[in-house]
Amino acid sequence: MGTQENVELVRRGYEAFNAGDMATLGEMFAEDAVWHVAGDGVLSGKKEGRDAILAYFGELGTRSGGNLKVTVEEIIGGETNTVAVQNNRAENGGRALDQDGAIAFRVADGKITEGREFFQDTAKGDAFWA
């Protein structure tokens, strides 16, 4: 795949994520994909395999009361690495999350093989997801 195809893959992934469409998301990830979440919180760390990544995404929905909204500001594509700049907003239990961040995606053979999440303030993010 080329740069534009990788950008479109990532863009479709965000659309599926915001729609809660885990089936479509699952088709976009390699079976042995790896996902890294920065920070020291309960959701931080390495998720190994497509099923673990999808379970993590589901946990984000559960812990946000289903109102997590990720807005893509820009996607910068490359042949192997594609980066999305985003804003994350959610409210749950009187707590609010409003953070900018970025995810670096590695793409191979039309599938996402790795993702690395980076956020503006990991301590605040960790506190929200606790």
N, C-alpha and C positions, 0 to 999 in steps of 0.2 A: 504494500500500500504506500501511497505517497503522502505528502504533507497535508493536502486538502482532505484526503480520505480519512486521515487520522483525526483532523479537526472535526469532521462530521461525525465520526464514531464517538468521540468524546461529547460532542454537543447532544447527540441522541441519548447518550448515557445520562446526562443531566436531565433531559426531558423525562426519561423513564424513571429516574430517581424521584423527581418531584411529583410524578404521577403515582408513585408507589408500585410501579410495574416491575416487580422482581423477575418475572419470566423473561422480559426483554433484556433487563440488565444481565441476567444469567447467560444469555446468548452472546453477550459482548465480552465476557471474560474467558480467558483460557482456564481450563480445568485446574491447572497448577499455579494460577496467579497468586501473587503475594501483595498484601496491602499493609502499609506502615502508618501508624497514627502517632503523631508526636505527643509528648506530654508524659505525665505520671499518673493520670487518672485511671478509673476503672475500665475505660474503653480504649486506653492507649496500648500501644504495642503492635506486634506483628500478627497479622491474620494470614494463615496459610491455606490456600485452596479456595476455589470459587464458592463453595458452600459456606466456608467460614466468613468470607467477605460479605456474602449476601445476608448471613445471620447478623453481622455487625451493622449493616445498613438497616435491617429490621429493628435492631436494638435502638438505633438513633430515632426511628419513628416512635417506638414505644416510650422511650425516655423523654421525648419532646411532646408527648400527648398527641402525636400525629400532626403537629403544626410546624415542623421544621421546613423552612423554605430556603433553598439555595439559589441565589441569583448569580448567573455567570456574567462577569463584566467583560472578559476577553479570553479567547483561547488562542494560544500561540503554538502553531504546529511545526513539527519537524519530522524527519524520516523515521526516527525511532522514538524520540521523546516529544511529548506534547504537554504543554502546561496550561492549566485553566486558573484564571484569577477569579475569585468569587467572594460573595458575601453570604453569611449564614445568619438566619434569624429564627428564633423560636422563643416561646414562652411556655412555662410549665410550673405549676405550684408556686406562683408568685415570683419565680425566677425568670430572668430574661437573658437571651443570648443575642448579640449583634456584633459579629466579628467578620473582618476581612481575612482572607486566606488564599492559599494556592494549593493545587494538587498537581504534582508532576506524574504524568502517566507514561509508562513504557508500553509501546504497541509493537506486536509482531504478528505477521500473518493474519491481519484483520481482527485481532483480539487484544484486549488489554491484558498485559502479563504482569504489570506491577503498578502500584499507586503509592505515592508518598504525600501525606497530608501535612501541611504547614499552616499554622494559624497565628494571627496577630498577637494573641495573648493566651498561651497554652494554659496558664494557671486559671484564668477565668473560664476557659472552656472546660477544663477538668472539673471545676466547681459546679458548672451548670449540669454536666452529665452525671455527677455523683448520685 
